[in-house]
Amino acid sequence: TGVDGNDNLTITSGSGNIKIDQNISVVNQFVTDAGGKTVLGGNITSAGLQTFGNNVELEGGNRVITTTADVVTFGGLIDSETGEVRNLTVNTAGAAATIFNGVVGGGVKVGDIIISGAGGLDLNAVITNAASINVTGNTLVADSVTITTSGTAATQIYQDAFILDSDADVTVDSGGDAADDDITFQEISSNND
């Protein structure tokens, strides 16, 4: 059965891997260290922050990460398991952001990326290959970032402001393989000081 409680859960594996085969629910905070990778075979729900310090592999199905009061940070790479394309949904509450600090889909394509919550997405790394992207809240994009979706209906939807970090050089690409490979912006702005 899954982990169920109200305490903080910190998992340290050094250079080894962390394998999660069940859902983890109602923990306060969830944190992994920077070594190896987390093989995410279950969904995680927390009241407080979630920090994946290592690489994340989405396994066994589409994955949902939920926090009711804090930030979700992915410190390393995010990929699907070999031979599969897995969706990633991140739900945050209030003004809490989702932060990507590592390349997404660089090893194995990630499916639909759905970011919901007013805090939006803080993108500090390349999204190399995803099926689609849908972001609620602002999207803050760092310099030299490329966002690439591919396949049928490789849409990108930015429901609030798409904000370029100071002097950023950003490329957004939906593959252009089909008529419905749309990229939708509500607002584009720059974060120049």
C-alpha positions in Angstrom: 0.0 0.0 0.0 1.0 3.6 -0.4 2.6 5.9 2.3 -0.1 7.9 4.1 0.8 10.3 6.9 1.4 14.0 7.8 5.2 13.9 8.4 8.1 15.0 6.1 9.5 12.3 3.9 13.1 12.7 2.8 14.8 9.9 0.8 18.5 9.8 0.4 20.1 7.2 -1.9 23.5 8.6 -2.7 24.3 7.5 -6.2 21.7 4.8 -6.2 18.2 4.9 -7.5 14.9 5.5 -5.7 12.0 3.3 -6.9 8.5 4.3 -5.9 5.9 1.7 -6.9 2.9 3.0 -5.0 1.1 6.3 -4.4 2.4 8.5 -1.6 -0.3 10.7 -0.1 -0.9 13.2 2.6 2.8 13.7 3.6 3.8 17.2 4.6 7.0 17.5 2.4 8.6 15.1 0.0 12.3 15.4 -0.9 14.8 13.3 -2.7 18.6 13.8 -2.8 20.7 14.7 -5.9 22.2 11.3 -6.7 20.9 8.6 -9.1 17.3 8.9 -10.2 13.8 8.5 -8.9 11.8 5.9 -10.8 8.3 7.3 -10.3 5.8 4.5 -10.4 3.1 6.2 -8.3 1.5 9.6 -7.8 2.6 11.9 -4.9 0.4 14.2 -2.9 1.8 16.5 -0.2 0.7 19.5 1.8 4.1 21.2 1.6 6.9 21.4 -1.0 8.1 18.6 -3.2 11.7 18.6 -4.3 13.1 16.0 -6.7 16.9 16.6 -6.3 17.8 13.8 -8.8 16.6 12.7 -12.2 13.0 11.5 -12.6 11.8 8.6 -14.8 8.0 8.3 -15.2 7.1 4.7 -15.0 4.1 2.4 -15.2 1.5 5.0 -16.3 0.9 8.7 -16.4 2.0 10.5 -13.2 0.3 13.2 -11.1 2.2 15.4 -8.6 0.0 17.4 -6.2 0.8 19.9 -3.5 -1.8 21.9 -1.6 0.4 24.7 -0.3 3.9 24.8 -1.8 6.4 24.7 -4.7 7.3 21.6 -6.8 10.9 21.5 -8.0 12.5 19.1 -10.4 16.2 19.4 -10.0 17.3 16.9 -12.7 16.3 15.4 -16.0 12.7 14.2 -16.6 12.1 11.3 -19.0 9.5 8.6 -19.6 10.5 5.0 -19.1 12.2 3.3 -22.1 9.7 2.4 -24.9 6.8 4.4 -23.4 5.5 8.0 -23.5 4.2 9.1 -20.1 2.2 12.2 -19.2 3.2 14.5 -16.3 0.6 16.6 -14.5 1.7 18.9 -11.7 -1.0 20.6 -9.5 0.1 23.3 -7.1 -2.1 25.6 -5.0 -2.1 29.3 -4.6 1.0 31.2 -5.9 3.2 28.1 -5.7 5.2 27.5 -8.9 6.4 24.3 -10.7 10.2 24.6 -11.4 12.0 22.6 -14.1 15.8 22.9 -13.6 16.8 19.9 -15.8 16.2 18.8 -19.4 12.8 17.4 -20.1 12.4 14.5 -22.6 16.1 14.5 -23.6 16.4 10.8 -23.1 12.9 9.4 -23.7 10.0 11.5 -24.9 7.6 12.8 -22.2 3.8 12.9 -23.0 1.5 15.7 -22.2 2.9 18.1 -19.6 0.1 19.8 -17.7 0.9 22.5 -15.1 -2.0 23.7 -13.1 -2.0 26.3 -10.3 -1.7 30.1 -10.3 2.1 29.8 -9.7 2.7 28.6 -13.2 6.0 27.3 -14.6 9.5 28.5 -13.9 11.5 26.9 -16.8 15.2 26.9 -16.4 16.1 24.1 -18.9 15.2 22.8 -22.3 12.1 20.8 -23.1 13.6 18.6 -25.8 10.7 16.3 -26.6 7.1 16.3 -25.2 3.7 15.5 -26.7 2.1 18.8 -25.6 2.3 21.5 -23.0 -0.5 23.3 -21.2 0.4 25.8 -18.5 -2.0 27.6 -16.1 -0.4 30.6 -14.5 2.6 32.5 -15.8 5.5 30.8 -17.6 8.9 32.3 -16.8 11.5 31.2 -19.3 15.3 31.5 -18.7 17.9 32.3 -21.4 18.8 29.8 -24.1 15.7 27.6 -23.5 14.1 25.7 -26.4 10.6 24.2 -25.9 9.8 21.5 -28.4 6.7 19.3 -28.8 6.2 16.7 -31.5 3.7 14.2 -32.8 0.0 14.5 -33.5 -1.7 17.6 -31.9 1.7 18.7 -30.5 0.1 21.8 -29.0 1.5 24.3 -26.6 -0.9 26.4 -24.6 0.3 29.2 -22.3 -2.9 30.4 -20.5 -1.3 33.4 -18.8 1.8 35.5 -19.4 4.8 34.0 -21.2 7.6 35.9 -19.6 11.1 36.0 -21.1 13.8 36.4 -18.5 16.2 39.3 -18.9 17.8 39.3 -22.4 16.6 35.8 -23.0 16.9 34.0 -26.3 14.1 31.5 -26.4 12.8 29.1 -29.2 9.3 27.6 -29.1 8.6 24.8 -31.7 5.5 22.6 -32.1 7.0 20.4 -34.8 4.7 21.7 -37.5 3.8 18.2 -38.6 0.0 18.7 -38.5 -2.6 21.5 -38.9 -3.4 21.2 -35.2 0.2 21.7 -33.9 -0.9 25.1 -32.5 1.1 27.3 -30.1 -1.2 29.6 -28.1 0.0 32.6 -26.1 -2.3 34.9 -24.0 0.5 37.5 -23.4 4.2 37.7 -24.1 6.4 40.0 -22.0 10.0 40.5 -21.0 11.4 40.5 -17.5 14.1 43.1 -18.3 15.4 44.9 -15.3 
